[in-house]
């Protein structure tokens, strides 16, 4: 009897994992669409303001550092 319960638990766990994977995929698709719309509006605003508005990243200097791992 314990084997049947274990098998049912495994099946339900697998179904739950599959449903969560679908939910995560839908969330990722929605995030990609929203990010695309935001980027489009950023481009439109940048064009309308001759590049003076929109993204603030252009004027900032960024520092890049390279980290090496000890192996």
C-alpha positions, 0 to 999 in steps of 0.5 A: 500500500505504501508503494501506491501512495508513493507513486501517487505522490510522485505523479502529483509532484511531477504534475505540479512541477510541470504546471509551475514550469508553464507558469514561469514560461508565461511570466518570462514571455510577459516580461520580454514583451513588457521590456520590449515595449519599454525599450520602444518607448525609450527609443521614441522619447530619445528621438523626440528629445534629440537624445537628451531624455530617456536612458540615463546610462549614456552619460554615466561612466561605468567601471568594469573589473575583471575577476579571476577565480583561483583554481 
